[in-house]
């Protein structure tokens, strides 16, 4: 579209890190396999969206933007799982455990 208007080059910058993992805490994101950043490099994404260059804010840049010196990799100050894939709680449903138990209101009480 921008090229159709006469642009010779298109350089795109995104003011967040690439979203490479699904959010399970309230943000409606697609499953991981549908997120470009989960399966493509930045260069591949640039080619896919037909731009000459593509850049994202780094994860540390995001933390600096909200007043932190950097991300604490041992204990992140905020949930950034959609960018890092490091969730603050275990995702038992996705770990393949056979012993995962779910609460069902329809389950019989056994009595």
DSSP file (Angstrom, degrees, kcal/mol; ACC not computed):
  #  RESIDUE AA STRUCTURE BP1 BP2  ACC     N-H-->O    O-->H-N    N-H-->O    O-->H-N    TCO  KAPPA ALPHA  PHI   PSI    X-CA   Y-CA   Z-CA
    1    1 A X     >        0   0    0      0, 0.0     4,-0.9     0, 0.0     0, 0.0   0.000 360.0 360.0 360.0 -46.3    0.0    0.0    0.0
    2    2 A X  T >4> +     0   0    0      1,-0.2     5,-1.7     2,-0.2     3,-0.6   0.898 360.0  51.3 -68.0 -39.3    2.8    2.5    0.9
    3    3 A X  G >45S+     0   0    0      1,-0.2     3,-2.0     3,-0.2    -1,-0.2   0.882 103.5  58.6 -64.0 -37.2    4.8    1.4   -2.1
    4    4 A X  G 345S+     0   0    0      1,-0.3    -1,-0.2     2,-0.1    -2,-0.2   0.782 100.9  57.3 -61.9 -25.9    1.7    1.9   -4.3
    5    5 A X  G <<5S-     0   0    0     -4,-0.9    -1,-0.3    -3,-0.6    -2,-0.2   0.442 133.0 -90.2 -84.9  -0.3    1.7    5.5   -3.1
    6    6 A X  T < 5S+     0   0    0     -3,-2.0    -3,-0.2     1,-0.3     2,-0.2   0.446  71.9 152.5 111.2   0.5    5.3    5.9   -4.4
    7    7 A X      < -     0   0    0     -5,-1.7    -1,-0.3     1,-0.2     3,-0.1  -0.451  29.8-161.8 -66.5 132.7    7.5    4.9   -1.5
    8    8 A X  S    S+     0   0    0      1,-0.2     2,-0.3    -2,-0.2    -1,-0.2   0.801  77.5  19.7 -82.6 -31.4   10.9    3.5   -2.8
    9    9 A X        -     0   0    0     -7,-0.1     2,-0.4     2,-0.0    -1,-0.2  -0.976  64.7-155.3-137.3 150.5   11.6    1.9    0.5
   10   10 A X        -     0   0    0     -2,-0.3    42,-2.5    -3,-0.1    43,-1.2  -0.981  11.1-178.3-129.7 119.8    9.5    0.8    3.5
   11   11 A X  E     -a   53   0A   0     -2,-0.4     2,-0.4    41,-0.2    43,-0.2  -0.978  10.7-161.7-119.7 121.4   11.1    0.5    6.9
   12   12 A X  E     -a   54   0A   0     41,-2.7    43,-2.0    -2,-0.5     2,-0.4  -0.877   7.1-172.1-111.2 133.1    8.9   -0.7    9.8
   13   13 A X  E     -a   55   0A   0     -2,-0.4     2,-0.5    41,-0.2    43,-0.2  -0.987   8.7-155.4-124.4 133.9    9.5   -0.3   13.5
   14   14 A X  E     -a   56   0A   0     41,-2.8    43,-1.1    -2,-0.4     2,-0.7  -0.923  14.3-140.6-111.9 130.5    7.4   -1.9   16.2
   15   15 A X  S    S+     0   0    0     -2,-0.5     2,-0.3    41,-0.2    41,-0.1  -0.119  82.2  49.7 -86.5  39.3    7.3   -0.3   19.7
   16   16 A X  S    S-     0   0    0     -2,-0.7    41,-1.2    41,-0.0    -2,-0.1  -0.960  94.9 -89.1-157.7 163.9    7.3   -3.7   21.5
   17   17 A X        -     0   0    0     -2,-0.3     2,-0.1    39,-0.2    41,-0.1  -0.363  63.7 -80.1 -67.9 161.9    9.3   -6.9   21.4
   18   18 A X        -     0   0    0     39,-0.2     2,-0.8    65,-0.1    -1,-0.1  -0.434  41.8-123.5 -64.7 136.0    8.0   -9.5   18.9
   19   19 A X        +     0   0    0      1,-0.2    18,-0.6    -2,-0.1    19,-0.3  -0.731  46.5 156.2 -82.0 110.3    5.1  -11.5   20.3
   20   20 A X        +     0   0    0     62,-2.1     2,-0.3    -2,-0.8    63,-0.2   0.417  53.4  49.1-118.7  -1.7    6.3  -15.1   20.1
   21   21 A X  S    S-     0   0    0     61,-1.8    -1,-0.1    65,-0.0    64,-0.1  -0.985  83.0-105.4-140.5 149.4    4.1  -16.9   22.7
   22   22 A X        -     0   0    0     -2,-0.3     2,-0.5     1,-0.1     9,-0.1  -0.344  30.8-124.1 -70.6 152.7    0.5  -17.0   23.5
   23   23 A X        +     0   0    0      4,-0.3     6,-0.4     7,-0.2     3,-0.2  -0.869  25.8 177.7 -99.0 130.5   -0.9  -15.2   26.5
   24   24 A X        +     0   0    0     -2,-0.5    -1,-0.1     1,-0.1     4,-0.1   0.151  69.3  75.0-111.9  15.9   -2.9  -17.3   29.0
   25   25 A X  S    S-     0   0    0      2,-0.2    -1,-0.1     0, 0.0     3,-0.1   0.098 121.8 -63.8-120.6  21.1   -3.5  -14.4   31.4
   26   26 A X  S    S+     0   0    0      1,-0.4     2,-0.5    -3,-0.2    -2,-0.1   0.256  96.3 112.1 123.5 -15.1   -6.2  -12.4   29.7
   27   27 A X        -     0   0    0      1,-0.0     2,-1.3     2,-0.0    -1,-0.4  -0.812  68.1-126.2 -92.1 128.3   -4.8  -11.0   26.5
   28   28 A X        +     0   0    0     -2,-0.5     2,-0.3    -3,-0.1    -4,-0.1  -0.583  47.4 156.1 -78.3  95.4   -6.6  -12.5   23.5
   29   29 A X        -     0   0    0     -2,-1.3     3,-0.1    -6,-0.4    -7,-0.1  -0.887  42.4-107.4-117.9 152.1   -3.7  -13.8   21.4
   30   30 A X        -     0   0    0     -2,-0.3    -7,-0.2     1,-0.1    -1,-0.1  -0.149  51.8 -75.0 -67.5 170.7   -3.7  -16.6   18.8
   31   31 A X    >   -     0   0    0      1,-0.1     3,-2.3    -9,-0.1     4,-0.4  -0.326  51.9-103.5 -63.8 154.8   -2.1  -20.0   19.5
   32   32 A X  G >  S+     0   0    0      1,-0.3     3,-1.7     2,-0.2     6,-0.3   0.821 117.8  62.0 -52.9 -40.2    1.6  -19.9   19.2
   33   33 A X  G 3  S+     0   0    0      1,-0.3    -1,-0.3     5,-0.1    -2,-0.0   0.698 102.3  53.1 -63.8 -17.8    1.8  -21.6   15.8
   34   34 A X  G <  S+     0   0    0     -3,-2.3     2,-0.6     4,-0.0    -1,-0.3   0.504  86.2  96.1 -94.9  -5.0   -0.1  -18.6   14.3
   35   35 A X    X>  -     0   0    0     -3,-1.7     3,-1.4    -4,-0.4     4,-0.6  -0.764  68.2-147.2 -87.8 122.1    2.2  -16.0   15.7
   36   36 A X  H >> S+     0   0    0     -2,-0.6     4,-1.7     1,-0.3     3,-1.6   0.893  95.9  57.0 -55.3 -43.2    4.8  -15.0   13.1
   37   37 A X  H 34 S+     0   0    0    -18,-0.6    -1,-0.3     1,-0.3   -17,-0.2   0.678  99.2  60.9 -67.2 -15.9    7.6  -14.3   15.6
   38   38 A X  H <4 S+     0   0    0     -3,-1.4    -1,-0.3   -19,-0.3    -2,-0.2   0.677 121.2  21.4 -82.0 -15.9    7.2  -17.9   17.0
   39   39 A X  H << S+     0   0    0     -3,-1.6     2,-0.3    -4,-0.6    -2,-0.2   0.425 117.2  58.7-132.0  -0.2    8.2  -19.4   13.6
   40   40 A X  S  < S-     0   0    0     -4,-1.7    -1,-0.1    -5,-0.2     2,-0.1  -0.964  70.4-124.2-132.7 149.5   10.0  -16.8   11.6
   41   41 A X     >  -     0   0    0     -2,-0.3     4,-2.5     1,-0.1     5,-0.2  -0.346  40.8-101.5 -75.8 169.5   13.2  -14.7   12.1
   42   42 A X  H  > S+     0   0    0      1,-0.2     4,-2.5     2,-0.2     5,-0.2   0.907 125.9  51.7 -60.0 -41.0   12.9  -10.9   11.8
   43   43 A X  H  > S+     0   0    0      1,-0.2     4,-2.1     2,-0.2    -1,-0.2   0.905 109.5  48.8 -63.3 -41.5   14.3  -11.1    8.3
   44   44 A X  H  > S+     0   0    0      2,-0.2     4,-2.4     1,-0.2    -1,-0.2   0.888 111.0  50.4 -65.7 -38.7   11.7  -13.7    7.3
   45   45 A X  H  X S+     0   0    0     -4,-2.5     4,-2.5     2,-0.2    -2,-0.2   0.912 108.4  52.9 -64.8 -41.1    8.9  -11.6    8.8
   46   46 A X  H  <>S+     0   0    0     -4,-2.5     5,-2.4     1,-0.2     4,-0.5   0.918 111.5  45.7 -59.6 -43.8   10.2   -8.5    6.9
   47   47 A X  H ><5S+     0   0    0     -4,-2.1     3,-0.7     3,-0.2    -1,-0.2   0.907 111.1  53.5 -64.9 -41.3   10.1  -10.5    3.7
   48   48 A X  H 3<5S+     0   0    0     -4,-2.4    -2,-0.2     1,-0.2    -1,-0.2   0.889 115.4  38.3 -61.8 -41.4    6.6  -11.9    4.5
   49   49 A X  T 3<5S-     0   0    0     -4,-2.5    -1,-0.2    -5,-0.1    -2,-0.2   0.390 113.5-120.2 -93.7   4.5    5.1   -8.4    5.1
   50   50 A X  T < 5 +     0   0    0     -3,-0.7     2,-0.3    -4,-0.5    -3,-0.2   0.925  62.2 138.7  60.2  53.7    7.1   -7.0    2.2
   51   51 A X      < -     0   0    0     -5,-2.4    -1,-0.2    -6,-0.1   -40,-0.2  -0.898  57.8-129.7-120.4 156.7    9.2   -4.3    3.9
   52   52 A X  S    S+     0   0    0    -42,-2.5     2,-0.3    -2,-0.3   -41,-0.2   0.843  91.4   4.5 -74.0 -33.9   12.8   -3.5    3.4
   53   53 A X  E     -a   11   0A   0    -43,-1.2   -41,-2.7    -7,-0.1     2,-0.4  -0.994  61.7-163.4-150.0 153.8   13.6   -3.6    7.1
   54   54 A X  E     +a   12   0A   0     -2,-0.3     2,-0.3   -43,-0.2   -41,-0.2  -1.000  11.4 178.6-138.9 132.2   11.8   -4.5   10.3
   55   55 A X  E     -a   13   0A   0    -43,-2.0   -41,-2.8    -2,-0.4     2,-0.3  -0.988   8.2-162.2-138.2 148.1   12.8   -3.7   13.8
   56   56 A X  E     -a   14   0A   0     -2,-0.3     2,-0.2   -43,-0.2   -39,-0.2  -0.877  32.1-100.5-123.2 155.5   11.4   -4.3   17.2
   57   57 A X        -     0   0    0    -41,-1.2   -39,-0.2   -43,-1.1     2,-0.1  -0.548  46.4-117.5 -67.1 138.7   11.9   -2.8   20.7
   58   58 A X     >  -     0   0    0     -2,-0.2     4,-2.1   -41,-0.1   -41,-0.2  -0.342  19.3-112.8 -74.5 162.6   14.2   -5.1   22.7
   59   59 A X  H  > S+     0   0    0      1,-0.2     4,-1.8     2,-0.2     5,-0.1   0.906 121.7  48.5 -63.3 -40.4   12.9   -6.7   25.9
   60   60 A X  H  > S+     0   0    0      1,-0.2     4,-2.5     2,-0.2    -1,-0.2   0.871 108.1  55.5 -66.5 -34.9   15.4   -4.6   27.9
   61   61 A X  H  > S+     0   0    0      2,-0.2     4,-2.0     1,-0.2    -2,-0.2   0.879 105.4  52.4 -62.3 -37.9   14.2   -1.5   26.0
   62   62 A X  H  X S+     0   0    0     -4,-2.1     4,-0.8     2,-0.2    -2,-0.2   0.924 110.3  47.3 -62.6 -44.7   10.6   -2.3   27.1
   63   63 A X  H ><>S+     0   0    0     -4,-1.8     5,-2.6     1,-0.2     3,-0.7   0.893 110.6  51.7 -65.6 -39.3   11.7   -2.4   30.7
   64   64 A X  H ><5S+     0   0    0     -4,-2.5     3,-1.7     1,-0.2    -1,-0.2   0.875 103.0  60.4 -63.5 -35.3   13.7    0.8   30.4
   65   65 A X  H 3<5S+     0   0    0     -4,-2.0    -1,-0.2     1,-0.3    -2,-0.2   0.753 107.0  46.0 -64.1 -23.8   10.6    2.5   28.9
   66   66 A X  T <<5S-     0   0    0     -4,-0.8    -1,-0.3    -3,-0.7    -2,-0.2   0.158 129.7 -91.7-106.9  18.3    8.7    1.7   32.1
   67   67 A X  T < 5S+     0   0    0     -3,-1.7     2,-0.3     1,-0.3    -3,-0.2   0.495  85.1 124.0  94.4   4.1   11.5    2.9   34.4
   68   68 A X      < -     0   0    0     -5,-2.6    -1,-0.3    -6,-0.2    -2,-0.1  -0.665  62.1-132.7 -94.1 153.9   13.5   -0.2   35.1
   69   69 A X  S    S-     0   0    0      1,-0.3     2,-0.3    -2,-0.3    -5,-0.2   0.893  79.6 -40.2 -69.5 -39.3   17.2   -0.5   34.4
   70   70 A X  S    S-     0   0    0     -7,-0.2     2,-0.3    -6,-0.1    -1,-0.3  -0.957  76.7 -65.9-171.3 175.1   16.7   -3.8   32.6
   71   71 A X        -     0   0    0     -2,-0.3     2,-0.9    -3,-0.1     5,-0.1  -0.624  40.8-134.2 -76.7 132.6   14.7   -7.1   32.8
   72   72 A X        -     0   0    0     -2,-0.3    -1,-0.1     3,-0.2     3,-0.0  -0.804  17.1-162.9 -84.8 105.9   15.6   -9.2   35.9
   73   73 A X  S    S+     0   0    0     -2,-0.9     3,-0.3     1,-0.2    -1,-0.2   0.767  86.3  49.6 -66.0 -25.7   15.9  -12.6   34.2
   74   74 A X  S    S+     0   0    0      1,-0.2     2,-0.2    -3,-0.1    -1,-0.2   0.875 132.7  10.7 -79.5 -38.7   15.6  -14.5   37.5
   75   75 A X  S    S-     0   0    0     -3,-0.0    -1,-0.2     0, 0.0    -3,-0.2  -0.681  83.3-148.2-140.4  82.3   12.6  -12.6   38.7
   76   76 A X        -     0   0    0     -3,-0.3    -3,-0.1    -2,-0.2    -5,-0.1  -0.201  10.9-137.6 -54.7 140.7   11.0  -10.5   35.9
   77   77 A X  S    S+     0   0    0      2,-0.0     2,-0.3     3,-0.0    -1,-0.1   0.747  84.9  21.3 -72.0 -24.5    9.3   -7.4   37.3
   78   78 A X  S    S-     0   0    0      0, 0.0     2,-0.6     0, 0.0   -15,-0.0  -0.909  94.6 -89.9-137.2 161.7    6.3   -7.8   35.0
   79   79 A X        +     0   0    0     -2,-0.3     8,-0.1     1,-0.1     3,-0.1  -0.676  50.5 157.8 -73.1 120.6    4.7  -10.6   33.1
   80   80 A X    >>  +     0   0    0     -2,-0.6     4,-2.2     6,-0.4     3,-1.8  -0.017  24.3 128.6-130.5  27.3    6.4  -10.6   29.7
   81   81 A X  H 3>  +     0   0    0      1,-0.3     4,-2.6     2,-0.2     6,-0.1   0.808  66.4  62.1 -59.1 -33.2    5.6  -14.2   28.7
   82   82 A X  H 34 S+     0   0    0      1,-0.2   -62,-2.1     2,-0.2   -61,-1.8   0.755 115.2  34.6 -67.1 -20.5    4.1  -13.2   25.3
   83   83 A X  H <4 S+     0   0    0     -3,-1.8    -2,-0.2   -64,-0.2    -1,-0.2   0.766 133.3  25.1 -98.1 -33.0    7.5  -11.8   24.4
   84   84 A X  H  < S-     0   0    0     -4,-2.2    -3,-0.2     2,-0.1    -2,-0.2   0.670  88.8-129.2-108.3 -21.6    9.9  -14.3   26.2
   85   85 A X     <  +     0   0    0     -4,-2.6     2,-0.9    -5,-0.3    -4,-0.2   0.535  69.9 126.1  78.4   5.5    7.9  -17.5   26.6
   86   86 A X        -     0   0    0     -6,-0.2    -6,-0.4   -65,-0.0    -1,-0.2  -0.835  47.6-159.6-100.8 100.1    8.8  -17.5   30.3
   87   87 A X        -     0   0    0     -2,-0.9     4,-0.1     1,-0.1   -64,-0.0  -0.532  20.6-133.5 -83.2 144.5    5.5  -17.8   32.1
   88   88 A X  S    S+     0   0    0     -2,-0.2     2,-0.3     2,-0.1    -1,-0.1   0.694  93.1  34.7 -71.3 -17.7    5.2  -16.7   35.8
   89   89 A X  S    S-     0   0    0      0, 0.0     2,-0.1     0, 0.0    -2,-0.1  -0.937  98.7 -93.8-130.7 156.8    3.3  -19.9   36.6
   90   90 A X        -     0   0    0     -2,-0.3     2,-1.0     1,-0.1     3,-0.2  -0.454  27.3-140.8 -69.1 140.4    3.6  -23.4   35.3
   91   91 A X    >   +     0   0    0      1,-0.2     3,-1.8    -2,-0.1     4,-0.4  -0.713  25.6 175.7-102.2  80.3    1.2  -24.2   32.4
   92   92 A X  G > >S+     0   0    0     -2,-1.0     3,-1.2     1,-0.3     5,-0.7   0.822  73.6  62.7 -58.6 -34.5    0.3  -27.7   33.4
   93   93 A X  G 3 5S+     0   0    0      1,-0.3    -1,-0.3    -3,-0.2     3,-0.2   0.768 110.5  40.6 -61.9 -23.6   -2.2  -28.1   30.5
   94   94 A X  G < 5S+     0   0    0     -3,-1.8    -1,-0.3     1,-0.2    -2,-0.2   0.357  96.5  76.9-108.4   4.2    0.7  -27.7   28.1
   95   95 A X  T < 5S-     0   0    0     -3,-1.2    -1,-0.2    -4,-0.4    -2,-0.1   0.493  98.9-120.7 -93.6  -3.8    3.4  -29.7   29.8
   96   96 A X  T   5 +     0   0    0     -4,-0.4     2,-0.2     1,-0.2    -3,-0.1   0.716  52.2 162.7  75.5  20.9    2.0  -33.1   28.7
   97   97 A X    > < -     0   0    0     -5,-0.7     3,-0.6     1,-0.1    -1,-0.2  -0.535  34.0-154.4 -74.8 137.3    1.5  -34.4   32.3
   98   98 A X  T 3  S+     0   0    0     -2,-0.2    -1,-0.1     1,-0.2    -2,-0.0   0.676  90.2  63.9 -80.3 -17.6   -0.9  -37.3   32.6
   99   99 A X  T 3   +     0   0    0      2,-0.1     2,-0.3    -3,-0.0    -1,-0.2   0.247  68.0 128.9 -94.9  14.5   -1.7  -36.4   36.2
  100  100 A X    <   -     0   0    0     -3,-0.6     2,-0.4    -8,-0.1    -7,-0.0  -0.548  42.0-162.1 -70.4 128.7   -3.3  -33.1   35.5
  101  101 A X        -     0   0    0     -2,-0.3     2,-0.4     2,-0.0    -2,-0.1  -0.932   3.7-161.5-115.2 136.6   -6.7  -33.0   37.2
  102  102 A X        -     0   0    0     -2,-0.4     2,-0.5     2,-0.0    -2,-0.0  -0.884  21.2-119.2-115.5 149.9   -9.4  -30.6   36.3
  103  103 A X        -     0   0    0     -2,-0.4     2,-0.5     2,-0.0     3,-0.0  -0.739  31.8-173.9 -85.8 127.4  -12.4  -29.5   38.3
  104  104 A X    >   -     0   0    0     -2,-0.5     3,-0.8     1,-0.1    -2,-0.0  -0.987  25.1-156.0-125.7 129.5  -15.7  -30.4   36.7
  105  105 A X  T 3  S+     0   0    0     -2,-0.5    -1,-0.1     1,-0.2    -2,-0.0   0.653  99.2  55.2 -73.0 -14.0  -19.0  -29.4   38.1
  106  106 A X  T 3  S+     0   0    0      2,-0.1    -1,-0.2    -3,-0.0     2,-0.1   0.503  81.2 113.6 -96.2  -5.9  -20.5  -32.3   36.1
  107  107 A X  S <  S-     0   0    0     -3,-0.8     2,-0.1     1,-0.1    -4,-0.0  -0.365  72.6-112.9 -68.1 144.1  -18.3  -35.0   37.7
  108  108 A X        -     0   0    0      1,-0.1    -1,-0.1    -2,-0.1    -4,-0.1  -0.453  13.9-132.2 -75.3 151.9  -20.0  -37.5   39.9
  109  109 A X        -     0   0    0     -2,-0.1    -1,-0.1     1,-0.1    -2,-0.1   0.569  36.7-121.0 -81.3  -8.5  -19.1  -37.4   43.6
  110  110 A X              0   0    0      1,-0.0    -2,-0.1     0, 0.0    -1,-0.1   0.503 360.0 360.0  82.5   2.8  -18.6  -41.2   43.7
  111  111 A X              0   0    0      0, 0.0    -1,-0.0     0, 0.0    -3,-0.0   0.417 360.0 360.0-114.2 360.0  -21.3  -41.7   46.3
